[in-house]
Amino acid sequence: MQRLEIKRFGPVDELNLAVDDYLIFIGPQAVGKSTVSKAIYFFKSLRDDLLRYLFESVEKEELFKPVGTYAKLIRKKFLEFWGPTFHLDNIYICYHYEESFWIEITLEKNGKYVSPTFSDPFKKGLGDVFHKANNFIKLKNRKNNSFLSLKDRLVTEAEKSAFFSKLREMSNQLFNENKELIFIPAGRSLLATLSDQLQSVHPCQSDYLMRSFIDRIHSTKSIFNKGLDDIVEERKKFTHEVIQFEKVNYAKKLIEKILKGAYRFDREGEKIYFDRDRYVKLNYSSSGQQESIWILLIVFLLILENRDVFMIIEEPEAHLYPEAQKELVDLIFLLGNMKKNQVVITTHSPYILASLNNLIYANHIGKQHKEKVAQKIHPLLWVDSDKVGAYFIDKHIFRDILDKEIQSIETEAIDSASRIINYDYDYLSDLE
């Protein structure tokens, strides 16, 4: 199992966290939820940075430089994630992809720049990847592509494609990761408000994760120039992959309940249709629709395409009524239960926590009463407690709130906010 260690970084004093299939962090603002989720994503996404570096160098036919070059890329990315580090002191962050394969980040004593360190087995694996790539480039340089026949060019392209597949396989093994990585940040309603101006937003005006999210939206919008049913039909015609129709149809129902309309993108922009002819432009729709729309659409596509995914969602509850929050949790874990997907959620909402708790409890009770439980909670949504890590965070302390014995999240953690409010009411009531 992968593991994250943090000491003295931002609001997190000390943490040693197993990265379970499902992680949920709840607690007040500014206590470390985003710091931890971003750190997990940061280290996992270093695989994609390595692949991008490899592919670009192969295309340029440039031999790879030592491991230190890759370390500089990590330093640059860290700066994009968290900004300058001159004000920090003695931080320690380490991510274990496997027990002996890890990357550690500390600060240089003098300049206080980020200094990545690799474990010896990881460094050896990285060297093997570089060696493989350099051998391919040397072989490629020996061929004069100017004099190749069309048949030879096709063979060369096939060889390059096979080589890239091998590099991807080696990188997946090195990082112990084969999933697509997706980070859905908080503050999504701003993207809806500026939907017609996003193309002109300068990259420096948003952080790394928001820029990546905007890029994903741009590349996905055109798919939704038709309804969800039409998208499914199109998928049936143009793919040989198996479509999980029961899950796709269940996802569609949940999305319709949450969105209370149908999303379309055309030359006039993004719209939410209430019926065949009536619509409102997305930037004038409800704040709940704006916040949830791209969670819903991205999750729908992932379910339709049956993708392997690691997804982090910040504050999925934003501007949603409690019932819609529950339905959104159902949709997220419908995706989570496909293949071996992983989901991380940061939240302030006890409704999100309670909804997940019901899915965990349904799995537990459903072992003895499957049919009766299924009448209330669909088996596609049941969550195995052994795959879940749930933590309440306050005053820089991460407290495990999942009782593995009774397979349930502590009700005290779920009810903490309402308990404080009720205490104030009882105090006032006693005065009366």
Buried (B, 14 or more C-beta within 10 A) or exposed (E): EBBBBBBEBBBBBEBEBEBBBBBBBBBEEEBBBBBBBBBBBBBBBBBBBBBEBBBEBBEEEEEBEEBEEBBEBBBEBBBEBBEEBEEBEEBBBBBBBBEEBBBBBBBEEEEBEBBBEBBEBBBEBBBEBBEBBBEBBEEBEEEEEEEEEEEEEEEBEEBBEEBBEBBBEBBBBBBBBBBBBBBBBBEBBBBBBBBEEBEEBEEEEBBBBBBBBBEBBEEBBEBBEBBBEEBBEEBEEEEEEEBBEEBBBBBBEBBBBBBBBBBBBEEEEBBBBEEEEEBBBBBEBBEBBBBBBBBBBBBBBBBBBBBBBBBBBBBBBBBBEBEBBBBBBBBBBBBBBBEEBBBBBBBBBBBBBBBBBBBBBBBBBBEEEEEEBBEEBBEBBBBBBEBBBBBBBEEEBBEEBBEEEEBBBBBEBBBBBEEEEEEEEEEEEEEE
